Amino acid sequence: METLRSKDRVVLEAFAEFDPAKSAGLSPAAPLTIRSLAVFTASDSQTLVYIGTGGGKIILASLGPPLTSSGSSVDSDKGVVEFLRSASVGVRLVESIHVLSEIGRVLVLSEGSVFLVDLLLLQPARKLIFLKDVTAVTRRILCAEDSSLAPLGDGMQKAEILSPGQKFFQKLGGSIRVNGIGPRISEPQRGGPSCFVGVAAAKKLVLMELLAAGSTEADSDSAGVSVRLKEIPGIDGVRAMSWLGNSIILGTSDGYTLFSISNGSNIPLFMLPESSGPPQLKCLWGSKEALLLVDNVGVVVNSAGQPVGGSLIFQYTPDSIAEMPSYVIIAKDGRMDLFRRKTGACVQSVSYAKGGVGRCIVANDDQGRGDVIVMATPYKVGHLFT
């Protein structure tokens, strides 16, 4: 690893490298490709790293206190990186991973389908069969000005999660049985653990409330999660999205718009040049804002779509964006740059692989302390910074 500029301030310091394929005991004859990352601070002493691959696998690694190294772990004076287990959601690439800590689940997007799995990958993945052709997923950031409003409003439906080997059944407000199997969605207890997720799928938006269900036998067959949803038709071409309060920023090949859940309006924000790459959006959990990428310029907006502060001018169009307190991190071609939010100044640049290595990914726990940064290239090991 090489520092690019000698006068850089050291904010992040590398402390470990992790080869998920080797640690998981996978054969080198079928190279593993890293396509997505997610980080979750499980406790003060443990951070979980979820690694999505091009072949439908999710590899789970744990960062804990320093221990004696073993064959499946990498030890350093700042902690041990240990392989825990892997799970499969199919044979196609894992596009994105989202930790839903409130309900103890991980949501996975893979080739247009959405799955739920437990935090430790102990149980088989469950498919949300009512979602097809999904192109983007976002979690809702609760903003203070609309914290008292119900984001789904009226017209909610109840849906079911597909258990392995079970036929899917969906019936609004009914109790019909199909093949001897009745609906397994219990009436959720208001005030219990829940979270809101939005997806773009097949010319519509689907807004979901996922609730941790009761400890009944039927609930356990449905992955212990109840789903309420609301569909908004007529919205197509969404490739990126950020849900801020009661507004959703949508990114398409044409540009960015602000969709209001309250009144259904869809207001243009920024147009993308014809030569521009695909839209990129990053939810900034700390400030309850979103970063929109227009070529190599990052624009931060609030839940009303209004720019906040100055733009961030990057030297390149990043492959991936992450956030930590007071900073924005971007990565591409084996390089990582750290920008201060307030001034837009690049305060640290690090090279962790040679150029031309493929798409680079950078991730951390947006909702936690954010003090562990994980970076990866498609065929290279993960680099951990703190």
C-alpha positions as CSV (number, residue, x, y, z in Angstrom):
1,M,0.0,0.0,0.0
2,E,1.4,3.4,-1.0
3,T,0.6,6.9,0.1
4,L,0.2,9.1,-2.9
5,R,1.1,12.5,-1.4
6,S,3.7,13.0,1.3
7,K,1.8,16.0,2.8
8,D,-1.4,14.1,3.3
9,R,-2.9,14.1,6.8
10,V,-3.3,10.5,8.0
11,V,-7.0,10.0,8.9
12,L,-7.3,6.4,8.0
13,E,-4.6,3.8,8.7
14,A,-4.6,0.3,7.2
15,F,-4.4,-2.5,9.7
16,A,-5.3,-5.8,8.0
17,E,-5.9,-7.5,4.7
18,F,-8.4,-10.3,4.2
19,D,-8.7,-12.8,1.4
20,P,-12.3,-14.1,1.5
21,A,-11.8,-16.9,-1.0
22,K,-8.8,-18.4,0.8
23,S,-10.4,-18.0,4.2
24,A,-13.6,-19.7,3.1
25,G,-11.6,-22.6,1.6
26,L,-12.9,-22.0,-1.9
27,S,-11.1,-23.6,-4.8
28,P,-8.7,-21.3,-6.8
29,A,-9.9,-23.1,-9.9
30,A,-13.1,-20.9,-9.8
31,P,-11.9,-17.4,-8.9
32,L,-14.2,-15.5,-6.5
33,T,-15.2,-12.0,-7.6
34,I,-16.2,-9.4,-5.0
35,R,-19.2,-7.4,-6.2
36,S,-20.6,-5.8,-3.0
37,L,-19.8,-5.0,0.6
38,A,-21.6,-4.1,3.8
39,V,-20.3,-3.4,7.3
40,F,-22.2,-3.7,10.6
41,T,-21.0,-2.8,14.1
42,A,-22.5,-5.7,16.1
43,S,-21.0,-4.6,19.4
44,D,-18.2,-2.6,20.9
45,S,-15.9,-5.6,20.3
46,Q,-17.2,-7.0,17.0
47,T,-17.7,-5.7,13.5
48,L,-19.3,-7.9,10.9
49,V,-18.3,-7.6,7.2
50,Y,-20.6,-9.0,4.5
51,I,-19.0,-9.8,1.1
52,G,-21.2,-10.3,-1.9
53,T,-19.8,-12.3,-4.8
54,G,-20.4,-12.7,-8.5
55,G,-21.7,-16.2,-8.0
56,G,-24.5,-15.6,-5.5
57,K,-22.5,-16.2,-2.3
58,I,-22.4,-14.0,0.8
59,I,-19.2,-14.4,2.9
60,L,-19.3,-13.3,6.5
61,A,-16.2,-12.1,8.3
62,S,-15.8,-10.8,11.8
63,L,-13.4,-8.2,13.2
64,G,-12.8,-8.7,16.9
65,P,-10.2,-8.2,19.6
66,P,-6.6,-9.5,18.9
67,L,-6.4,-13.3,19.2
68,T,-3.9,-16.0,18.2
69,S,-4.1,-16.4,14.5
70,S,-5.6,-19.5,13.0
71,G,-6.0,-20.9,9.5
72,S,-9.1,-18.9,8.8
73,S,-8.2,-15.6,10.5
74,V,-5.8,-12.7,10.0
75,D,-4.4,-11.1,13.2
76,S,-3.0,-7.7,13.9
77,D,-2.5,-5.5,16.9
78,K,-5.8,-3.8,16.2
79,G,-7.9,-7.0,16.0
80,V,-8.4,-10.3,14.2
81,V,-10.3,-10.7,10.9
82,E,-11.9,-14.1,11.0
83,F,-14.0,-16.0,8.5
84,L,-17.3,-17.1,10.0
85,R,-19.4,-18.7,7.3
86,S,-21.0,-18.3,3.9
87,A,-24.5,-18.5,2.5
88,S,-25.9,-18.6,-1.0
89,V,-28.8,-16.7,-2.6
90,G,-28.5,-18.3,-6.0
91,V,-25.8,-18.4,-8.7
92,R,-25.9,-14.8,-9.9
93,L,-24.1,-11.8,-8.7
94,V,-24.9,-10.1,-5.4
95,E,-25.5,-6.5,-6.4
96,S,-26.0,-4.9,-3.0
97,I,-26.3,-5.8,0.7
98,H,-28.2,-3.8,3.3
99,V,-28.1,-4.6,7.1
100,L,-31.5,-4.1,8.7
101,S,-30.3,-4.2,12.3
102,E,-33.6,-3.2,13.8
103,I,-35.2,-6.5,12.8
104,G,-32.0,-8.6,12.9
105,R,-31.9,-9.3,9.1
106,V,-29.8,-8.6,6.1
107,L,-31.5,-7.7,2.8
108,V,-29.7,-8.8,-0.4
109,L,-30.3,-7.7,-4.0
110,S,-29.2,-10.3,-6.6
111,E,-30.1,-10.0,-10.3
112,G,-33.4,-8.4,-9.8
113,S,-34.5,-10.5,-6.8
114,V,-34.6,-9.6,-3.1
115,F,-33.7,-11.9,-0.2
116,L,-33.7,-11.8,3.6
117,V,-31.2,-13.6,5.7
118,D,-30.4,-13.5,9.4
119,L,-27.4,-11.4,10.6
120,L,-25.1,-14.4,11.1
121,L,-26.2,-16.4,8.0
122,L,-27.3,-19.3,10.1
123,Q,-30.6,-19.9,8.3
124,P,-31.4,-20.3,4.6
125,A,-32.1,-17.1,2.7
126,R,-35.8,-16.3,2.1
127,K,-36.9,-14.7,-1.1
128,L,-39.4,-11.8,-1.3
129,I,-41.3,-13.4,-4.2
130,F,-43.6,-10.4,-4.7
131,L,-40.6,-8.3,-5.9
132,K,-39.4,-8.9,-9.4
133,D,-37.0,-7.0,-11.7
134,V,-35.6,-4.9,-8.9
135,T,-33.1,-2.3,-10.0
136,A,-32.4,-0.3,-6.8
137,V,-32.9,-0.6,-3.1
138,T,-32.7,2.0,-0.3
139,R,-33.4,2.3,3.4
140,R,-35.4,5.2,4.8
141,I,-33.5,7.8,6.8
142,L,-35.9,9.4,9.4
143,C,-35.7,13.2,9.2
144,A,-36.8,15.3,12.2
145,E,-39.2,17.5,10.3
146,D,-41.4,14.5,9.3
147,S,-40.8,12.0,12.1
148,S,-44.5,12.0,13.1
149,L,-45.8,11.2,9.6
150,A,-46.5,7.6,8.5
151,P,-44.5,7.2,5.3
152,L,-46.8,4.6,3.7
153,G,-50.1,6.3,4.5
154,D,-53.2,4.5,3.3
155,G,-53.5,1.6,0.9
156,M,-51.0,-0.7,2.5
157,Q,-51.0,-4.4,1.7
158,K,-49.7,-7.4,3.5
159,A,-47.3,-9.8,1.7
160,E,-45.5,-13.0,2.4
161,I,-41.9,-14.2,2.3
162,L,-41.2,-17.4,0.4
163,S,-39.7,-20.2,2.6
164,P,-37.4,-22.7,0.9
165,G,-39.6,-25.3,-0.9
166,Q,-42.8,-23.4,-0.2
167,K,-45.2,-22.0,-2.8
168,F,-45.7,-18.3,-2.5
169,F,-49.2,-17.1,-1.6
170,Q,-50.4,-13.5,-1.4
171,K,-54.0,-12.5,-0.7
172,L,-54.9,-9.0,0.5
173,G,-56.9,-9.2,3.7
174,G,-57.9,-12.8,3.2
175,S,-57.4,-16.1,4.9
176,I,-57.6,-18.5,1.9
177,R,-55.4,-21.5,2.0
178,V,-53.4,-22.7,-0.9
179,N,-52.2,-26.3,-1.1
180,G,-53.0,-26.6,2.6
181,I,-50.8,-23.7,3.5
182,G,-52.5,-20.6,5.0
183,P,-51.0,-17.1,5.0
184,R,-48.2,-16.9,7.6
185,I,-48.1,-13.1,8.1
186,S,-49.2,-12.2,11.5
187,E,-50.7,-8.8,12.3
188,P,-47.7,-6.8,13.4
189,Q,-47.5,-5.3,16.8
190,R,-47.2,-1.5,16.5
191,G,-44.3,0.0,18.4
192,G,-42.2,-3.2,17.8
193,P,-38.9,-3.3,15.9
194,S,-39.3,-2.2,12.3
195,C,-37.6,-0.5,9.4
196,F,-38.7,1.0,6.0
197,V,-37.2,-0.1,2.7
198,G,-37.9,1.2,-0.8
199,V,-37.3,-0.6,-4.0
200,A,-37.6,0.2,-7.7
201,A,-39.1,-2.7,-9.6
202,A,-40.8,-3.2,-13.0
203,K,-42.1,0.4,-13.7
204,K,-43.1,1.0,-10.1
205,L,-41.8,1.9,-6.6
206,V,-42.6,-0.5,-3.8
207,L,-42.4,1.0,-0.3
208,M,-42.2,-1.6,2.5
209,E,-42.4,-1.7,6.2
210,L,-40.6,-4.7,7.6
211,L,-41.5,-5.7,11.2
212,A,-40.0,-8.2,13.5
213,A,-42.9,-10.7,14.0
214,G,-43.9,-12.5,17.2
215,S,-42.3,-15.7,18.4
216,T,-45.0,-18.0,17.0
217,E,-44.4,-21.1,14.9
218,A,-46.0,-19.5,11.9
219,D,-43.8,-16.4,12.2
220,S,-40.6,-18.5,12.3
221,D,-41.6,-20.2,9.0
222,S,-41.8,-16.7,7.4
223,A,-38.3,-15.8,8.6
224,G,-39.8,-14.0,11.6
225,V,-40.6,-10.9,9.6
226,S,-43.9,-9.3,8.6
227,V,-44.1,-7.1,5.5
228,R,-46.5,-4.3,4.8
229,L,-46.1,-2.6,1.4
230,K,-47.4,0.1,-0.9
231,E,-47.0,0.2,-4.6
232,I,-46.6,3.4,-6.6
233,P,-46.9,2.6,-10.4
234,G,-45.7,4.6,-13.4
235,I,-42.1,5.1,-12.3
236,D,-39.5,3.5,-14.6
237,G,-35.8,3.5,-15.3
238,V,-34.7,4.0,-11.7
239,R,-31.1,2.8,-11.2
240,A,-30.3,4.5,-7.8
241,M,-32.4,5.9,-5.0
242,S,-32.2,7.5,-1.5
243,W,-35.1,7.7,0.9
244,L,-35.0,10.8,3.1
245,G,-38.0,11.3,5.4
246,N,-41.0,11.5,3.1
247,S,-39.1,12.2,-0.1
248,I,-37.2,9.8,-2.3
249,I,-34.4,10.9,-4.7
250,L,-34.5,8.9,-7.8
251,G,-31.6,8.5,-10.2
252,T,-32.2,7.5,-13.9
253,S,-30.1,7.7,-17.0
254,D,-31.6,11.2,-17.6
255,G,-30.8,12.6,-14.2
256,Y,-32.2,13.0,-10.6
257,T,-35.7,13.8,-9.5
258,L,-37.4,14.3,-6.1
259,F,-40.4,12.1,-5.5
260,S,-42.8,13.1,-2.7
261,I,-44.5,10.3,-0.8
262,S,-47.0,12.9,0.6
263,N,-48.4,14.2,-2.7
264,G,-47.0,12.1,-5.4
265,S,-45.1,14.9,-7.2
266,N,-41.9,14.1,-9.0
267,I,-39.7,17.2,-9.4
268,P,-36.5,17.3,-11.6
269,L,-33.3,18.2,-9.6
270,F,-30.3,17.7,-11.9
271,M,-29.9,16.5,-15.5
272,L,-27.1,14.1,-16.4
273,P,-25.1,14.8,-19.6
274,E,-25.4,12.3,-22.4
275,S,-21.8,11.3,-21.9
276,S,-22.3,10.8,-18.2
277,G,-22.1,7.5,-16.5
278,P,-24.9,5.9,-14.6
279,P,-26.4,7.8,-11.6
280,Q,-24.9,7.3,-8.2
281,L,-26.5,8.2,-4.9
282,K,-25.2,7.9,-1.4
283,C,-27.3,8.3,1.7
284,L,-25.4,10.3,4.3
285,W,-26.9,9.0,7.6
286,G,-25.0,11.3,9.9
287,S,-26.4,14.5,8.4
288,K,-29.7,12.9,7.1
289,E,-28.8,14.1,3.5
290,A,-27.9,12.5,0.2
291,L,-24.9,12.9,-2.1
292,L,-25.7,13.0,-5.8
293,L,-23.0,12.3,-8.3
294,V,-22.9,14.3,-11.6
295,D,-19.8,13.1,-13.5
296,N,-17.0,13.9,-11.0
297,V,-19.0,16.4,-8.9
298,G,-20.7,15.4,-5.7
299,V,-23.7,17.5,-4.7
300,V,-25.2,17.1,-1.2
301,V,-28.9,17.8,-0.9
302,N,-31.4,17.6,1.9
303,S,-34.8,15.9,2.0
304,A,-36.3,18.9,0.1
305,G,-33.8,18.4,-2.7
306,Q,-32.0,21.6,-1.8
307,P,-28.2,21.7,-2.1
308,V,-26.4,21.9,1.3
309,G,-23.0,23.5,1.4
310,G,-20.6,23.5,-1.5
311,S,-20.0,20.8,-4.1
312,L,-17.3,18.2,-3.8
313,I,-15.0,18.2,-6.8
314,F,-13.4,14.8,-7.4
315,Q,-10.4,14.1,-9.7
316,Y,-12.3,11.2,-11.2
317,T,-15.8,9.6,-11.3
318,P,-15.8,7.1,-8.4
319,D,-16.9,3.5,-8.5
320,S,-18.0,3.6,-4.9
321,I,-18.7,6.2,-2.2
322,A,-18.7,5.8,1.6
323,E,-19.2,8.2,4.5
324,M,-17.6,8.7,7.9
325,P,-18.1,11.5,10.4
326,S,-17.0,14.8,8.7
327,Y,-15.6,13.0,5.6
328,V,-16.7,11.4,2.2
329,I,-14.6,8.6,0.8
330,I,-14.4,7.6,-2.8
331,A,-12.7,4.8,-4.6
332,K,-11.7,3.8,-8.1
333,D,-8.9,1.9,-9.9
334,G,-7.3,0.7,-6.7
335,R,-7.2,4.2,-5.2
336,M,-9.1,5.7,-2.3
337,D,-9.5,9.5,-1.6
338,L,-10.8,11.1,1.6
339,F,-12.5,14.5,1.4
340,R,-13.5,16.8,4.2
341,R,-17.2,17.6,4.0
342,K,-17.1,21.2,5.1
343,T,-14.2,22.4,2.8
344,G,-14.3,19.9,0.0
345,A,-10.5,19.4,0.4
346,C,-8.9,16.1,-0.3
347,V,-7.0,15.3,3.0
348,Q,-5.7,11.8,2.2
349,S,-5.1,9.6,-0.8
350,V,-4.1,6.0,-0.6
351,S,-3.3,3.4,-3.3
352,Y,-4.1,-0.2,-2.4
353,A,-3.8,-1.8,-5.8
354,K,-2.5,-1.0,-9.3
355,G,-4.8,0.7,-11.8
356,G,-7.0,-1.3,-14.1
357,V,-8.0,-3.8,-11.4
358,G,-11.7,-3.4,-12.1
359,R,-14.5,-1.9,-10.0
360,C,-13.5,-0.9,-6.5
361,I,-15.8,-0.9,-3.5
362,V,-15.6,1.0,-0.3
363,A,-18.0,0.5,2.6
364,N,-18.5,1.1,6.3
365,D,-21.3,1.0,8.9
366,D,-23.2,4.2,8.0
367,Q,-25.5,3.9,11.1
368,G,-22.8,2.9,13.6
369,R,-19.5,4.6,14.6
370,G,-18.1,4.3,11.1
371,D,-14.6,3.8,12.4
372,V,-13.9,0.7,10.2
373,I,-13.6,1.1,6.5
374,V,-13.5,-1.9,4.1
375,M,-12.2,-1.7,0.5
376,A,-12.0,-4.4,-2.1
377,T,-11.3,-4.9,-5.8
378,P,-13.0,-7.7,-7.8
379,Y,-10.2,-10.3,-7.4
380,K,-8.2,-8.9,-4.6
381,V,-8.3,-9.1,-0.8
382,G,-10.2,-6.8,1.4
383,H,-8.3,-3.9,3.0
384,L,-9.5,-2.7,6.5
385,F,-8.8,0.8,7.7
386,T,-9.5,2.6,11.0
